[in-house]
């Protein structure tokens, strides 16, 4: 009888902590998505530096800077 109660308590604890873990992961995912949306709305973008002319351009829309050795 006591073994059944111990197993039941263990199962309840596993389910409880499993739900807590899933909730924590979901909260982090939602916060990340909200931050990405906020960054997209504010116009913040990653930039890369041209190795030839040393200017910074948006990583998503890199284009040729006009120099003959420009890799973009």
ZIDA-V741840 format. One record per residue. SS is DSSP state (alpha for helix, beta for strand, coil for the rest). OMEGA is omega in radians with two decimals (NA if undefined). D_LAST is the distance of its C-alpha to the last C-alpha in Angstrom with 2 decimals. Layout:
BEGIN
<<SS/OMEGA/D_LAST> <SS/OMEGA/D_LAST>>
END
This chain:
BEGIN
<<coil/-3.11/73.21> <alpha/3.13/71.45> <alpha/3.12/68.85> <alpha/3.12/67.96> <alpha/3.12/67.50> <alpha/3.11/65.27> <alpha/3.11/63.10> <alpha/3.11/62.98> <alpha/3.12/61.95> <alpha/3.13/59.22> <alpha/3.12/57.88> <alpha/3.12/57.96> <alpha/3.12/56.13> <alpha/3.12/53.41> <alpha/-3.14/52.91> <alpha/-3.12/52.98> <alpha/3.04/50.35> <alpha/3.09/48.26> <alpha/3.11/48.18> <alpha/3.13/47.35> <alpha/3.13/44.39> <alpha/3.12/43.10> <alpha/3.13/43.56> <alpha/3.13/41.69> <alpha/3.13/38.70> <alpha/3.13/38.70> <alpha/3.12/38.90> <alpha/3.11/35.90> <alpha/3.13/33.89> <alpha/3.11/34.99> <alpha/3.12/34.14> <alpha/3.12/30.61> <alpha/3.12/30.15> <alpha/3.11/31.71> <alpha/3.12/29.41> <alpha/3.11/26.28> <alpha/3.13/27.79> <alpha/3.11/28.63> <alpha/-3.14/25.12> <alpha/-3.13/23.71> <alpha/-3.09/26.42> <alpha/3.09/25.92> <coil/3.11/22.21> <coil/3.13/21.26> <coil/3.05/17.82> <coil/3.13/16.07> <beta/3.06/13.45> <beta/-3.14/11.01> <beta/3.08/10.85> <coil/-3.12/8.13> <coil/-3.10/9.95> <coil/-3.04/9.96> <coil/3.08/11.20> <coil/3.06/12.56> <coil/3.14/12.10> <beta/3.12/12.07> <beta/3.08/10.37> <beta/-3.09/11.79> <coil/-3.08/10.79> <coil/-3.07/11.84> <coil/-3.12/9.91> <coil/-3.12/6.48> <coil/3.14/5.36> <coil/-3.11/4.65> <coil/3.10/7.43> <coil/3.11/9.32> <coil/-3.05/9.72> <coil/-3.11/10.12> <coil/-3.11/8.85> <coil/-3.12/5.50> <coil/-3.11/3.79> <coil/NA/0.00>>
END
